[in-house]
Protein backbone atom coordinates (compact mmCIF):
# COMPACT_ATOMS: atom_id res chain seq x y z
CA UNK A 1 0.00 0.00 0.00
CA UNK A 2 3.02 2.28 -0.03
CA UNK A 3 2.57 2.72 3.72
CA UNK A 4 6.13 3.94 4.39
CA UNK A 5 5.93 6.60 1.69
CA UNK A 6 2.51 7.74 2.92
CA UNK A 7 3.78 7.87 6.51
CA UNK A 8 6.71 10.09 5.53
CA UNK A 9 4.44 12.41 3.58
CA UNK A 10 2.00 12.64 6.49
CA UNK A 11 4.83 13.51 8.86
CA UNK A 12 6.45 16.16 6.67
CA UNK A 13 3.09 17.69 5.79
CA UNK A 14 2.33 17.99 9.49
CA UNK A 15 5.73 19.58 10.17
CA UNK A 16 5.17 22.08 7.35
CA UNK A 17 1.81 23.10 8.77
CA UNK A 18 3.29 23.39 12.25
CA UNK A 19 6.10 25.62 10.99
CA UNK A 20 3.68 27.89 9.18
CA UNK A 21 1.36 28.18 12.15
CA UNK A 22 4.09 28.92 14.67
CA UNK A 23 5.76 31.43 12.36
CA UNK A 24 2.44 33.29 12.15
CA UNK A 25 2.13 33.14 15.94
CA UNK A 26 5.67 34.44 16.39
CA UNK A 27 4.95 37.26 13.94
CA UNK A 28 1.86 38.20 15.91
CA UNK A 29 3.54 38.12 19.32
CA UNK A 30 7.18 38.99 18.77
CA UNK A 31 7.57 40.84 15.43
CA UNK A 32 9.42 39.53 12.36
CA UNK A 33 12.66 38.82 14.24
CA UNK A 34 10.85 36.84 16.91
CA UNK A 35 8.95 34.91 14.28
CA UNK A 36 12.19 33.98 12.57
CA UNK A 37 13.68 32.68 15.84
CA UNK A 38 10.56 30.62 16.54
CA UNK A 39 10.58 29.30 12.99
CA UNK A 40 14.22 28.20 13.11
CA UNK A 41 13.68 26.50 16.47
CA UNK A 42 10.66 24.56 15.28
CA UNK A 43 12.48 23.63 12.05
CA UNK A 44 15.27 22.03 14.07
CA UNK A 45 12.76 20.19 16.25
CA UNK A 46 10.94 19.03 13.10
CA UNK A 47 14.14 17.54 11.66
CA UNK A 48 14.78 15.69 14.91
CA UNK A 49 11.23 14.34 14.92
CA UNK A 50 11.64 13.16 11.34
CA UNK A 51 14.89 11.41 12.19
CA UNK A 52 13.36 9.69 15.20
CA UNK A 53 10.32 8.64 13.16
CA UNK A 54 12.56 7.22 10.43
CA UNK A 55 14.41 5.12 13.01
CA UNK A 56 11.24 3.83 14.58
CA UNK A 57 11.52 6.02 17.69
CA UNK A 58 9.41 8.61 19.38
CA UNK A 59 5.69 9.35 19.47
CA UNK A 60 5.42 10.16 15.76
CA UNK A 61 6.37 6.64 14.76
CA UNK A 62 3.49 5.41 16.90
CA UNK A 63 1.08 7.79 15.15
CA UNK A 64 2.26 6.67 11.72
CA UNK A 65 1.93 3.00 12.69
CA UNK A 66 -1.62 3.66 13.89
CA UNK A 67 -2.57 5.15 10.51
CA UNK A 68 -1.08 2.17 8.70
CA UNK A 69 -2.77 -0.25 11.10
CA UNK A 70 -6.12 1.48 10.58
CA UNK A 71 -5.76 1.16 6.81
CA UNK A 72 -4.94 -2.54 6.93
CA UNK A 73 -7.59 -3.29 9.56
CA UNK A 74 -10.26 -1.48 7.57
CA UNK A 75 -9.39 -3.51 4.48
CA UNK A 76 -9.39 -6.82 6.37
CA UNK A 77 -12.63 -6.08 8.20
CA UNK A 78 -14.47 -4.93 5.08
CA UNK A 79 -13.70 -8.05 3.04
CA UNK A 80 -13.98 -10.66 5.78
CA UNK A 81 -17.39 -9.22 6.70
CA UNK A 82 -18.32 -9.29 3.03
CA UNK A 83 -17.76 -13.04 3.24
CA UNK A 84 -19.84 -13.17 6.43
CA UNK A 85 -22.73 -11.40 4.71
CA UNK A 86 -22.59 -13.86 1.81
CA UNK A 87 -22.67 -16.75 4.32
CA UNK A 88 -25.38 -15.18 6.54
CA UNK A 89 -28.13 -17.41 5.10
CA UNK A 90 -26.09 -20.55 5.72
CA UNK A 91 -24.28 -21.00 2.42
CA UNK A 92 -22.45 -19.00 -0.24
CA UNK A 93 -24.10 -19.24 -3.64
CA UNK A 94 -22.42 -18.82 -7.01
CA UNK A 95 -24.45 -15.65 -7.48
CA UNK A 96 -23.07 -14.20 -4.23
CA UNK A 97 -19.50 -15.01 -5.29
CA UNK A 98 -20.15 -13.35 -8.66
CA UNK A 99 -21.62 -10.29 -6.92
CA UNK A 100 -18.60 -10.06 -4.61
CA UNK A 101 -16.22 -10.26 -7.60
CA UNK A 102 -18.28 -7.61 -9.41
CA UNK A 103 -18.01 -5.28 -6.41
CA UNK A 104 -14.24 -5.81 -6.27
CA UNK A 105 -14.04 -4.92 -9.97
CA UNK A 106 -16.22 -1.87 -9.41
CA UNK A 107 -13.88 -0.71 -6.67
CA UNK A 108 -10.97 -0.85 -9.07
CA UNK A 109 -8.77 -2.88 -6.72
CA UNK A 110 -5.20 -3.45 -7.80
CA UNK A 111 -4.28 -7.04 -8.73
CA UNK A 112 -2.50 -7.48 -5.39
CA UNK A 113 -5.40 -6.12 -3.36
CA UNK A 114 -7.93 -8.14 -5.36
CA UNK A 115 -6.05 -11.34 -4.53
CA UNK A 116 -5.92 -10.36 -0.86
CA UNK A 117 -9.60 -9.39 -0.87
CA UNK A 118 -10.64 -12.78 -2.28
CA UNK A 119 -8.64 -14.57 0.42
CA UNK A 120 -10.26 -12.40 3.10
CA UNK A 121 -13.73 -13.03 1.64
CA UNK A 122 -13.14 -16.78 1.85
CA UNK A 123 -11.88 -16.45 5.43
CA UNK A 124 -15.01 -14.54 6.46
CA UNK A 125 -17.27 -17.09 4.77
CA UNK A 126 -15.52 -20.06 6.38
CA UNK A 127 -17.20 -22.02 9.16
CA UNK A 128 -15.94 -20.94 12.55
CA UNK A 129 -14.80 -17.46 11.53
CA UNK A 130 -14.58 -15.32 14.69
CA UNK A 131 -16.51 -12.22 13.71
CA UNK A 132 -16.35 -10.80 17.23
CA UNK A 133 -12.54 -10.92 17.23
CA UNK A 134 -12.47 -9.08 13.89
CA UNK A 135 -14.87 -6.44 15.19
CA UNK A 136 -12.72 -5.94 18.30
CA UNK A 137 -9.69 -5.44 16.04
CA UNK A 138 -11.64 -2.90 14.02
CA UNK A 139 -12.70 -1.03 17.16
CA UNK A 140 -9.11 -0.98 18.41
CA UNK A 141 -7.58 0.53 15.27
CA UNK A 142 -10.50 2.33 13.60
CA UNK A 143 -13.11 2.90 16.29
CA UNK A 144 -11.97 6.42 17.16
CA UNK A 145 -12.55 7.59 13.57
CA UNK A 146 -16.25 8.26 12.98
CA UNK A 147 -15.75 8.43 9.21
CA UNK A 148 -14.09 4.99 9.11
CA UNK A 149 -16.96 3.47 11.08
CA UNK A 150 -19.48 5.04 8.72
CA UNK A 151 -17.54 3.98 5.63
CA UNK A 152 -17.44 0.38 6.87
CA UNK A 153 -21.23 0.39 7.13
CA UNK A 154 -21.57 1.96 3.66
CA UNK A 155 -19.29 -0.73 2.22
CA UNK A 156 -21.33 -3.48 3.86
CA UNK A 157 -24.62 -1.89 2.78
CA UNK A 158 -23.25 -1.94 -0.77
CA UNK A 159 -22.44 -5.62 -0.33
CA UNK A 160 -25.83 -6.57 1.12
CA UNK A 161 -27.80 -4.70 -1.56
CA UNK A 162 -25.74 -6.00 -4.49
CA UNK A 163 -28.53 -8.48 -5.32
CA UNK A 164 -31.24 -5.82 -5.05
CA UNK A 165 -32.45 -6.28 -1.47
CA UNK A 166 -31.36 -6.90 2.12
CA UNK A 167 -32.50 -10.22 3.57
CA UNK A 168 -33.51 -10.53 7.25
CA UNK A 169 -30.28 -12.45 7.94
CA UNK A 170 -28.21 -9.71 6.31
CA UNK A 171 -30.07 -7.03 8.23
CA UNK A 172 -29.39 -8.83 11.52
CA UNK A 173 -25.68 -9.12 10.71
CA UNK A 174 -25.43 -5.47 9.65
CA UNK A 175 -27.11 -4.45 12.89
CA UNK A 176 -24.66 -6.58 14.88
CA UNK A 177 -21.69 -4.95 13.15
CA UNK A 178 -23.11 -1.46 13.63
CA UNK A 179 -23.65 -1.95 17.36
CA UNK A 180 -20.14 -3.38 17.76
CA UNK A 181 -18.74 -0.38 15.85
CA UNK A 182 -20.36 2.01 18.31
CA UNK A 183 -23.61 2.96 16.58
CA UNK A 184 -26.90 2.94 18.46
CA UNK A 185 -29.98 1.12 17.12
CA UNK A 186 -31.42 4.47 16.04
CA UNK A 187 -28.22 5.55 14.30
CA UNK A 188 -28.00 2.24 12.45
CA UNK A 189 -31.56 2.49 11.14
CA UNK A 190 -30.97 6.13 10.18
CA UNK A 191 -27.82 5.20 8.24
CA UNK A 192 -29.66 2.40 6.49
CA UNK A 193 -32.54 4.72 5.54
CA UNK A 194 -30.10 7.31 4.20
CA UNK A 195 -28.17 4.72 2.21
CA UNK A 196 -31.33 3.21 0.72
CA UNK A 197 -32.63 6.66 -0.24
CA UNK A 198 -29.28 7.72 -1.72
CA UNK A 199 -29.36 4.65 -3.94
CA UNK A 200 -32.42 6.15 -5.65
CA UNK A 201 -30.15 8.91 -6.99
CA UNK A 202 -27.32 6.81 -8.40
CA UNK A 203 -26.24 7.12 -12.01
CA UNK A 204 -28.55 9.18 -14.13
CA UNK A 205 -31.68 8.56 -12.12
CA UNK A 206 -31.78 12.12 -10.80
CA UNK A 207 -32.23 13.48 -14.32
CA UNK A 208 -34.97 11.03 -15.26
CA UNK A 209 -38.72 11.53 -14.79
CA UNK A 210 -39.15 12.18 -11.04
CA UNK A 211 -40.93 9.53 -9.00
CA UNK A 212 -43.94 10.69 -6.95
CA UNK A 213 -41.91 10.31 -3.74
CA UNK A 214 -38.63 11.61 -5.20
CA UNK A 215 -38.50 14.73 -3.02
CA UNK A 216 -39.22 12.74 0.14
CA UNK A 217 -36.45 10.31 -0.84
CA UNK A 218 -34.10 13.25 -1.45
CA UNK A 219 -34.68 14.55 2.07
CA UNK A 220 -34.11 11.05 3.45
CA UNK A 221 -30.88 10.76 1.45
CA UNK A 222 -29.59 13.89 3.19
CA UNK A 223 -30.76 12.66 6.59
CA UNK A 224 -33.10 15.62 7.12
CA UNK A 225 -36.82 16.36 7.40
CA UNK A 226 -38.78 18.54 5.01
CA UNK A 227 -39.72 20.80 7.92
CA UNK A 228 -36.13 21.83 8.62
CA UNK A 229 -34.89 25.29 7.70
CA UNK A 230 -32.83 26.02 4.58
CA UNK A 231 -29.82 26.59 6.81
CA UNK A 232 -30.20 23.20 8.53
CA UNK A 233 -30.63 21.36 5.23
CA UNK A 234 -27.57 23.08 3.72
CA UNK A 235 -25.53 22.21 6.80
CA UNK A 236 -26.55 18.53 6.58
CA UNK A 237 -25.65 18.43 2.88
CA UNK A 238 -22.23 20.03 3.42
CA UNK A 239 -21.48 17.77 6.38
CA UNK A 240 -22.23 14.67 4.31
CA UNK A 241 -20.05 15.86 1.45
CA UNK A 242 -17.23 16.51 3.93
CA UNK A 243 -17.58 13.06 5.49
CA UNK A 244 -17.21 11.38 2.10
CA UNK A 245 -14.33 13.53 0.85
CA UNK A 246 -11.73 11.09 -0.57
CA UNK A 247 -8.67 12.95 0.77
CA UNK A 248 -10.13 13.01 4.26
CA UNK A 249 -10.96 9.30 4.19
CA UNK A 250 -7.52 8.33 2.88
CA UNK A 251 -5.88 10.39 5.64
CA UNK A 252 -7.95 8.54 8.26
CA UNK A 253 -7.16 5.07 6.94
CA UNK A 254 -9.44 4.09 4.06
CA UNK A 255 -7.28 2.34 1.41
CA UNK A 256 -6.90 4.46 -1.70
CA UNK A 257 -8.44 1.88 -4.01
CA UNK A 258 -11.56 1.69 -1.83
CA UNK A 259 -12.46 5.39 -1.84
CA UNK A 260 -14.40 4.91 -5.07
CA UNK A 261 -17.34 4.01 -2.83
CA UNK A 262 -17.09 7.50 -1.33
CA UNK A 263 -16.87 9.12 -4.76
CA UNK A 264 -20.03 7.34 -5.91
CA UNK A 265 -21.80 8.23 -2.69
CA UNK A 266 -21.02 11.94 -3.07
CA UNK A 267 -22.57 11.89 -6.55
CA UNK A 268 -25.76 10.38 -5.17
CA UNK A 269 -25.83 12.94 -2.35
CA UNK A 270 -25.25 15.73 -4.89
CA UNK A 271 -28.15 14.49 -7.03
CA UNK A 272 -30.46 14.39 -4.01
CA UNK A 273 -29.35 17.87 -2.95
CA UNK A 274 -30.07 19.30 -6.42
CA UNK A 275 -33.66 18.09 -6.18
CA UNK A 276 -34.09 19.59 -2.69
CA UNK A 277 -32.36 22.82 -3.73
CA UNK A 278 -34.64 23.33 -6.71
CA UNK A 279 -37.75 22.50 -4.69
CA UNK A 280 -36.76 25.17 -2.13
CA UNK A 281 -35.71 27.70 -4.72
CA UNK A 282 -32.17 27.96 -3.35
ABEGO torsion letter per residue (X at the ends): XGAAAAAAAAAAAAAAAAAAAAAAAAAAAAEAAAAAAAAAAAAAAAAAAAAAAAAGBEAAAAAAAAAAAAAAAAAAAAAAAAAAAAAAAGBBBAAAAAAAAAAAAAAGBBAAAAAAAAAAAAAAABBGBBAAAAAAAAAAAAAABAAAAAAAAAAAAAAAAAAGBBBAAAAAAAAAAAAAAGBBAAAAAAAAAAAAAAAAABEAAAABBBBAAAAAAAAAAAGBBAABBAAAAAAAAAAAAAAABAAAAAAAGBBAAAAAAAAAAAAAAAAAAAAAAAAAGX
